[in-house]
Amino acid sequence: MCDDLRVDGSATLYRLFDIGYAIALDRVADLLGERTRGRMRPGRLEAKAIQIRNPPLLANLGSFDLDIGGTPQSAMVSAHLFDFGVCSMQVHVRSAAGQRWSRFAEFCTAVAASPHVAAIVERELHALVDRIASAVERPDVAPLSEDYNVYRVDRFQSNELGDGGKTVADLLSDQQLVELLVGEHQRLSVAARRELMPHRFSYYAEDLTVLTWESALVVEPRVEDRDVEYVLEFANAQLLELRMFDLQLDAELPALYDRAEAARRRPRLSGRFRGVLSDLQTRVADVTETVERVENALKVTNDVYLARIYAAALDLFREQAWRRGIERKLGILRETYAMLNSEAQAARAELLEVAIVLLIVIELLVGIFRAT
C-alpha cells in the first residue's frame, strides 16, 4: 500500500439512455458510415462462454475539451448502440503517465465532477439520435438514464509487483480503493470497507476488478483488452431497460384503473371493455417480449472470470429485484385483464338471458293473439 505507487490510467464515464423501442443496427451502420467501428464483442478466448445475440455497434463521435480540475484536457466521446433501444455514451479521458496513486484518484474524481460532461453528452446524444432516427423504432429519448464510471489502470510501476511476489490486489489497500471508488477520505472500519466493496476479482497477478454501485476499478495490463468494461456496460444497459419498464408500469396501473372505471359507466351494449382489454393484452405482450429480449441479449454458459464479473454486476445492481417488480406488475395487469374479461363475459351472458326471456315472452304473446 505505499503512495509511491505510480500508475498509467484513464477514466471513462458511461451515460446510458433509452432512445427507442428497438434499433436496427445494420441500418445505423449505413447511416453513420465511417464513424462506426463495427460490432463489438469481448476479445479474450474465455469470452466464448458469453453468447451475445446481437452485439452492440460502436460509433466514434470525436474529441472535446473538458475542464478537469481547472485544466483543459482532451476527452474522446463515443457511443455503443444496443438493439433493444439503449444508447451508451462514453466519455474517455487519459491521465498523465506515471501519476502517484493519490493523484490518480484525484484525477478520476475531477473527471467525474467535470461540469462540461453533461452538456457534451446531451448535445452529442441528440445529434446522434437525429441522424439515426430512421433506424430507430418509436424514437424518443426517455427522461430516465443510467450513470456508471470505470477507472482503469493499464500499468503499475512498483518493484513489489511480479518479481517482488506481490499481486495488484496486495498493493492496493482497502482505504485507497475507498478513496477512488466511493470518494470517502476518512478512515473507515474494516467491516464498512468490505461492505462498500464486496465484489473483487483477479485472474492473474497483474489484474484486478473491484465493483461498486456507481463505479468500478479495472486493472488490466493488456491495453487492448476492454472485456471487463464491455460486460459492465451490458449489465448497466439491461438495468436501464428494466428500470424503464418498471417506471412505465408504475404510471400505467393508476391510469388503467381510471379507464376501467370509466368503461363501467358506458352502456352494456357498447362493448365497453373492448378497448381496455385490447390495450391490456397488447401491453402485457409488449413488455414481456421486450424484457425477455433484453435479458437474453447476453447469456453466460460457463463460470469463467468475465462471467463472474457480469453475474456480480447484475447482483450489485439488484436486477433480479427490478425483474420481480416488473413481474409483479405484469401479474396485476394479467389479473385485471382476467377480471374485466370475466365481467364482460358475464354482461354478455346476462344480455343473452334477457334476450332469450324476451323471445319467450314474444312467442307467448304471439300465441295468445293467434288464439284470440
Buried (B, 14 or more C-beta within 10 A) or exposed (E): EEEEBBBBBBBBBBBBBBBBBBBBBEEBBEBBEEBBEEBBEBEBEBBEBBEBEBBBBBBBBEEBEBBBEEEEBEBBBBBBBBBBBBBBBBBBBBBEEEBBBEBBBBBBBBBBEBEBBEEBBBEBBEEBBEBBEEBBEEBEBBEBBBBBBBBBBBBBBBEBBEEEEBBBBBBBEBBBBBBBBBBEEEEBEEEBBEEBBEBBBBBEBBBBBBBBEEBBBBBBBEEEBBBBBBBBBBBBBBBBBBBBBBEBBEEBEEEBEEBBEEBBEEEEEEBBBEEBBEBBBEBBEEBBEBBEBBBEBBEBEEEBBBBBBBBBBBBBBBBEEBBEBBEEBBEEBBEBBEEBBEBBEEBEEEEEEEEEEEEEEEEEEEEEEEEE
